[in-house]
Amino acid sequence: MSNEPFNRRDFLKGATASMAFLMADWEVITARPVQEEEPPVTPPVKFGVVGLGHWGKEILATLSRTASAQVTAVCDHYEPYLKKGQEIAPKAAPFGDYRRLLESPDVEAVVIATPTHQHKEIALAALQAGKHVYCEAPLAHTIDDAKAIARAAQQASKQVFQAGLQGRSNELYKHVAQFVKTGVLGDPAVVSGQWNKKESWRRAAPTPDRERELNWRLVKATSLGLIGEVGIHPLDVVNRYFNALPTAVTGFGEIVHWRDGREVPDTVQCVLDYPNKARVVFRATLASSFGGAYTLFQGSNSSLMLMEKRGWLIKEADSPLLGWEVYARKESIHNETGVALVADATKLLEAGKEPGKEGSTETTRAAHSLALEDFARSIRKGAKRVAGPAEGYQATVVVLKANEAVLSGTKIAYQQDGFDFTK
């Protein structure tokens, strides 16, 4: 969720209630000293990356800059992608077959960044080979495959398995979670989320076979569409904040712009029901970029607007005072008194500086970078996994059923025991 949903200056001018610029470090709420960032784990974890497409190369580049990681192997069966991977990690051994990579004693952990429908075979083989596994989300394109991965990961008790739900490592999202836990929203009413980006998702290739392989996201048999490939991340944030899983989902989907023979809708809407009677409305389109990506939680006391690196708290006029206003700088916003919080506010105060005038209001590190750090820390130090097999499976079931609702245009109930992969 990287694009702003609207011009920030216009939003600030037009806000009709008090607003708080949320910071990445939630310790300012309790006035406890800010904890220093944990040092890199040692020795670095030896990584192999399988799948060197667009996202795989991004992961590879991130690992190459991460002190806790050492990239020792890269793998892709498509030679041009493999060569690109070698350019990013020149010291890594290249493999055209993931099975050869898994045989390497120089690989401790495997990142699976292949198309979703290819995850199962690689994940099961990696766990069988005794490797730690970071598997991108969604885990798989079917319930059976996702269940097989989760079960195998659970049984491999000596290995660390982490699902790529990177929002669980996002500093801002973790900070906002503390607000939500204190009841800052009041009675949750509705959540609105969107992801808009004008792009076709279609990729050109030198041969028809390669083109079919490359465009797996446009085919129903291999793709979970926009709700699965994109919506899984904001919906996982909702599940965490509500501490609940949905009970039903209604979906709609159409091909409204990219009429190029694809099977998967380029525009989708979903309405998810939750036990607390709040509803979540998520929409996404490849036909327009307007509005970008954000998630908005609205409650009786206040609302929370979240993007990947920044967020706002908009208070209702009759909402109670929160204890942390004392740390914040007041400012006039559309004839209202706003409350500004900034990153590292406690450190700035201790240094005699004024938050809001010095320091950034945005988080500085990408969520997937932090997620890979968390993965390495779990391997070396036994730290609790931010997203284990259960979390990965549950998030995958949510979007699998949501995609089914989109394709059928119907309402589908979630069976709560269906979120349990052990059954």
N, C-alpha and C positions, 0 to 999 in steps of 0.2 A: 504494500500500500504506500506508494511513493509519491503520487501526484496529489497536489493540493486540490480540494474540491472547489475552491473559489479563491479569489485574490485575498491575501491575508489582510492587507490594509483596508480593503472594502469591508471585510468581515468585522474588523475591530471597530470601524466607524459605525457600522450598522447594527452592532449588537444591542439588544434591548434589555439586557440584564447584566448583573455583575459577572465578571469572567476571571478565572484563574489560569494563568499559564502554568501548567503542571510541569514539574521537574522530574528528571530521571532518578533522583536520589530521594526516596521517600522518608529518609531519616529526619528531614526538616519538620515533619509533622509532629514527631515526638521529642524533638530537640536533643536527641541523643547524638553523640559525635558521629560524623560520617565515617564509615569504614573505608579504608584504603582498598583500592582494587587488588585482588589477589594476584600474586606473582605467577608467571607461567609455570606449568608443571614440568618436572624433570624426572628422568630424561624425557625428551619430546616423544610423543606417540608416533610410531611409524605408520603412515597412512598409504593406502592404495585407493585410487578413485576410479570407479567403474562407470563409464558413460560420460563422454566429453562433448556433449552438445552445448547449447548456450548456457544453461544453468550449471552443467558439470564444469565448464571452464571457469565460471564465476567462483564455484566452490574451490576449484583447484588453485585459482589465484589467491583466494582468501587463505587457504591452508599454507600456501607458500610464504605468506606474510605473517603467519602465526608462530610465535615462539614455542608454543606447546606442541607443535606438529612438525613432523619431518615427512615430506612426500617422497616415498621410496618406489612407488609404482603407479603407472597410469594405464588405463585399458579402454579401448574402443575397437570394435571390429571394422570400423570405417577408417581407412588409412589416412585421409585428409584430417579427420578429427584427431586421430592419434598423434599426427605430426604437430598439430596446434597445441596439443597437451604437452608434448615434449618441449615446445618453445617456452611454455609457462614454467614447467618444472624440468629443466634440462638434466638434472642429476637422477631423475626417476627412471626406473627400468620400464620400457614400453612392452605392452602385451596386447595382442589382437584377440585373445581368448581369456575371458575372466577366470576360467578354471586354472590356467597357467599362473595367473596372478595369485590365486588362492594357495597355490603350492609353494609360493615364495616364503621362506623363513624371515625375510626382511619386511614383511607386512604384518602388522599387529591388528590394524583396524581398517575396515572397508567402508567407504562411502558409496552408496548406490544412488546414482543420479541418472539412471536410464529411464526410458518411458515407463509409465506406471504399470502397464501390463507385463513388463519384463521383470518386475521386482521379485516375485515369488521364487523363481528358479535360482536367482543369484543369492538372495537372502538365505534361503535354506542351505545352499551349498557353502556359503561363507560361515554360517553358524556351525555346520557340520565340520568344517575345516578348523574350527576353534578360533575364529576371528571375531573381534568386536565389530558390531554393525551399526552404522548410521544409515537409516533408510528414509529417503525422501517421502513426503506425504503427498497424496494418500498412499497408504501401504500397498494397495492393490486395486484392481478394477473390478473384482468380484468379492462377495462375502466369503466364499470358500477359500480363495487365495489369501485374503487378509487374515482369516482365522488360522490358516496353516502357518503363516509367518508369525503371528502373535503366539501361537502355541509353541512353536519351535524356539522362539526367543525366551519364553518363560521357562522352558525346560533347560535351556543352556544357562544355568544359574551362575557359572563361573565367568560368563562373558557379559559385556555391557551392550544392550540394544537400546538405541535411541531413535524415536521417530522424528522426522524433520518438521516438527511443529515449532518453528523458530520463534513464533510469537511468545512462547513460554519463557524465552530468554531475553525478550525485549525489555530493556530497562524501564522505559516509559510505561509499558503495560503492567509490569510488576509493581511499579509505583502506584498506578491508578487502582490496582487491585486492593491496595490498603484503604483507599478512599471508599471503595465499594463495600468493603467489609465493615466499615464503621457506619454504614447506612446512609451515606451522604446523598444517595439518590432519593431517599424516602421510599415511597411505594413505586417499584419499577412499573412502567406503563408500556413502553414500546421501545424496540431497538431497530434502527434503520441502518443498513449497511449497503455500500455500493462499490463497484469496481468498473470504471469506464475507461476504455482505451481503444482508439480506432486503429486496429491492425487486423490483418486477415487470419493470422495463425497459419496461413499456408506458406510452405517453404519450397523454394525451387531446388531441383536436383538434376544431375547430369543424365540420369537414366530413369525410366518409368518405375523400375523396382525400387530404386533408392527414394524416389519421390513418394511412393506409397509408404515406405518405411518411415520416412521423415515426417509425414503428415498423419501420424497415428492419432493426434488429438481431434481430427475431423471425422473420425469413423466411430460409430456407436459401439462396435465390438471391442474397441481398445481404449476408448476415452470416457471420462466422467464429465466432460464438458466444462463449462465455466464454473458451475457450482462445485464441481469436484476438484478441478485443477487450481482454481483461484479461491473459491468461497470457503474452502476447508479452513483457511487460516483465520479470517474474522469470525467464523462460526465457532472455532475452538476457543477464541477469546470470550465469546458469549457464554459458552459452556462453563468456562472457568469462573467468570464473574457471577453467574447465576448459581454455580455449584450444582448444576442439574443438566440433564439431557432432555432433548425435545420429546414430546409425546406424539406429535403428528406433523406432517409437512404437506403443503399444497404447492404445486409447481406449475409454471407456464414457460413455454419456450417457443421461439420462432426463428427462422432464418429470414431476417428482414433486409439485409444489405448484401452479404457475401453469397450471392446465388451462383456458386461455382461448382456445384455437384457435391458439396459436403453433406454429411448426414447429421451433424451436430449443430444445434441452434447457436446463432451468434448473439442472441439476446435472451436472457432468462430472468424470471422473477420467482422468488420462493417466499412463502409465509410459513414460519415454524411456530408451533404452539409449545409452550413450556408449562411445567406444573404450577408455577407461581402466577399463572393467568396472563403473564406478559407474552407478547408476540414479537417475533423477530421477522423483519421484512428485509430480504436481501435481493439486490438486483445487480445485473452485470450486462455489459454490452461491448461488442467489438465494432459497433457501428458509429460510436461517438466517444470522444475523449472528454467532453464537458463534464465537469463535476469531479473528475478524478476518482480517488478512492478514500473512503473514510468509514468509520463506524460511530454511530450516535446513539448513546443510551439516554433515554428520557424518563425522569421520575418525578414524583410530586414535589420534591424539594429542590432538585437540581438536575442538570443534564451534563453528560460527558461526551465531548467530541474528540475522537481519537484518529490520528494518522500514524504513520510508522514512527516518526521522530518528534512529534509534537502533539499536544493535547490541550483542551480547554475545559474548565469547569464553569458552567453558566448557572448561577443561583437564581431561584425564584425569589420574588420580593418578600414573601412571607416565610422563607426558610430560616432555620435557626443559625446562630453563629457557630462556626466550626473552631476549634481551638488554635488552629495554625495561622489565623490571619495576622497575629502579632508579628510574625516573621516576614510578612510580605510588604511590598511597596504598593501604596494606593495610587490609583490613577483614574482620571475621568474618562469614561467610555460612553459616548452617546448619552450624556447627562446622568449617567449612573456611576457609582463608585466601584471601580474594579479592583481586584486583588491580583497582583502579579507575583508568581513564583518562578524562580529560575534554577537552572542546573547548578549544583554545588552551592546552594544558598548558605548553608551552614558554614562552609569553609570561607566564603566571602565575608560573612558577618564576623567570624573570628579574626579575619585579616583587617578588619576595620573598613571594609568596602561595602558599597551599597548594591544589594541584589536588584536586578532590573536595569542597572546602568552598566554593570561590568559582568562579563560572563555570558555564555550562550543559553538560550531557552530551549535548545534542541539536544537530543541525545547525539553522541558523537560516533558510536560504533553501530554497524549494521547488525540486525538481529541474527542473521545466519552466522556471522562471525562469532557472536557471543554463544550461539547454540553449539558450534563446533568446539569452542573453549570448554563449555559445560561437559560435552562428551569426553574430551580429553581428561578433564578433572575427575570424572566418574571412573575412568579407566585407571588412572594413576593413584587417586586418593580415595576411591570408593565413595565419592560424593553421590548424593541422591540424584537419580536420573530425572531430568526435567520433563521428559515425555517417554515413558517406557512402553512396553507392548500393549498394556491395557489402554492407555491414553491414545496411542496411535490407532488401535483397533476401533475404539469408540468414535473417534473423529472421522475415521473412514466410513463407518456404518452410517453416520449422520449424512454424509454427502452422497453415499451410494443410493440411499433411499430418496434423498432430495433429487438426485438426477433422474431416478426412476419416475418421480412425480412430475418433473419437468417434461420428460419425453411422453408421458401418458396424459398430461394435463389434468391430473386428478389429485385427490387428497389421500395420503397414505399414512397409516398409523405405525408408530414405532412400537414394537414389542420390547418391553424393558429387558427381558431375558436375552433378547437379541444383541444386547450390548456386551454380553458375557461370552468371551471367546472360548471359555472352558466347557461350554455346554454344546 
